Amino acid sequence: MAIKTVSAAGGNFNATGTWVGAVAPVAGDGIVANATSGNLTLSADTVSLISADFTGYTGTLALSTREFTFNTAGTVFLTIGSGMTITFTTGNGRFRIQRAITITSNGKALPVSITGSLTTTLVGDLTINYSNNLNTTITGADAIFTSTTSVDLSSLIMASGFKFYIRPSATMALSSTGLPRGYTVFDTTQSITITDPIQLQPGTAVANTDVQTIEFGKTASWSGAGTTNSRPNLMYNLTGAWSGSTFSLVSTANNNIYELMSYMSAGISVNLNLTKKLNLNGLIVLSVPGTSKATLNVVGSGGFSASNVFIDNTRIVNGTSFNTNTSALKLSSDGTYSITNLLVSGLTAGNIGLLSSFTASVPATVSITNGGYFYAQITDINNVGTTQYALTQNGNTLTRTTGFTNSVSGGGGGGAFTFVN
């Protein structure tokens, strides 16, 4: 390995006159461009480099339609100079990374393609203004995706403590192929078009090891087949390899989501973390046969307003109904919940020990206009002394100071409630 320095004259990467000593880099070399180096242009893809150090460089790196390639075993790094200029042709020019690498971007936006299930260590946040592949684990800092070109993000993993921001510079078409594992934030004033419901189901899921969060901060507008009435559909499809994993939806602004569907296998716990109001047309919780309860847990202080909440415990396999695994919606925040229609299905008196639960801690207000709770259990599980808890259903109001329970009816419709003052 040798280190080659860009000369004061600069020039094409593969020309000998571009380099001090008149020797162009060969595979396995590293390069340096400093304050005395001239402009560097790629007229062809580079040889496979181990490093590139542009510290102090004030010239222009013109990628054009070519690839600046890192694919040499060893200590691989890319350091960008804060005073340099990078130009490229969208869709072709890029830094192509095929080894574990440390990137110091110094605030510059970079076109990058990362392949090979590698670890990318960032020194300072990295802004990605174009990518056609992000198959890597990113650690060390946050990544900010400003590209308007859709890319399959399902192979990207953000290490714990770091976030991937989707912040396109203009209208963006988002592929339905999945979102990164780790923490993803929609944080844009632009419009996003989605082709199918946004899914928490990356194709490279590893059983029992995944933690994934989607945060809806701000998005100007949504459109496309994956939306209804300019609201995105969000689907948690948490079966198979996802069993035992942890997932969260965070709403930090007053967000509108058309339908939130959780299709959960046994043992799955999904959290909705709300700091602002979440407006839903439909909230659907579906379970599949298993040995333990799957729970959708609402935490935070925002609460939600939903036209329809549907908790379905009925799964039919080969003509037989199974109720061994029941879905539950658990309200654990101190927000205000408004539900126009609550439906709980699939329960019978014979499996009363495996009831669906609609629970809430206090202080909280739950308003249910209509509903059918077939052997459903509605209960305050925390029993927090004299804090007031209010429940209104079909015009009846319950004010609770010491606790309340319900008695189960012999048929459908939810039964009678015992009001304890």
Phi, psi and omega in degrees: 000136175232158176253121181252137184250133178293130183285171178296330180285329184065199179136201179287144184304320186269007178267137183295327181291348180285344191241141173300128183091356175059035176232117181286154179299148171242170182305133180097350178281165168244160179233157177227137169232126184240195186295338180264359184278145177276185180294145181239127184237139174261112173263352175208166176299146180286164167292168181285115184260160174260336182198158173214122183241110181252024179302126179082355183287135179240006180275194181247130171260111183258104180282330183056238180254019189253169181250132174263104198257133171242111181207044180237131180296142179137201179274099187263132177209154175229119178241121182263138177279137183294338182258004183272167177241137178239125176241149179201163174262118182304132179098346181226304182288135183188164166271117182260116188246122182233018176221160172301136191214153169251125182244124171249107188266343179050041175082000180273140175280136185234140167274119184228148170230121185237122183230155171105019178054050184261173172255127176250117181260124182259138169252098189088153181301145179249124173264124182253110181262358168194142172202145172249356179199131176226068179263084187197166167254123181259132179219165176098329181192178180276157173244138183238115185263107182255001181293150174261000180265124182294146179215149176290114183260003188288347179263003180267135176238125172266123180297157182304133179096354182234153187236151175251112183266126172265105187221067185297150181282346177207188180306135185234139172262117183264125178292155179267013186281001175124166178243163181299153165283157187097220188244118178244135181238124168275113188217079187210150173265004180267169176273140177243128176258128179239141186275332181215170177306142175292127186240139169271075183203065176302145184290346183253032182300141176247127186302135170066011183237355190265136170236125185221137181224136169246127176249125173265099176274276177224139172215127186300311180197158179239147175209171178110178184294337180272015180229158172225131182052042178061030175234138181284147168271134180238127184235124168265111179252082195255068178234174176064238187294345181280352186304129179091001182271171181240132183226147179219144168245125182246127176244109182254002175227173177283092187261149176247119176237132186290307183217130175247114183243128175246114179249100199241141173266177187300140174083355181287139173234121179245129180252135169253109183261110188245123171252344174230172182292135175249119181261119184241141167279315180221139173237114187239126179241116182243139177245162174236160183305139181189197184245354179217162187283139173261132188233134170257114190248123178263121180233168182103202185229005186278323185071180177212163173240121184230133176290320182220128172242121187235116180246109190248118179254008184263117174232129183250122179238120181053040176083359182249135178273138178240135176234021184289341178234122184246143176281154177216140171250120184242119178263108185245008180259172180259028180275189177250128183244127179239116182238117180290317184217118178249122179236128175237125185231164171092008181248148178227167180299332182291337179242042182300335178288348181241057184281151165289145182240132171243098191239158180209143170270178183234158001283133179205152176238127179240121178245120179239116183283310180223162177176165173224107183249092182280100182061026177281153180252124176243114188209151171268115188271345186266334176048064190266052171071233189264005178295136186283138176233128184241131175230126176242131179214122181053039176086351178269139183242132176250124171246125189240134177240337181235351180135158174211157178226176174229153173253143185271134181281169179278356180218204183277178174097356172103338176082188182265150177254141175265119182262115181252122180255000000 
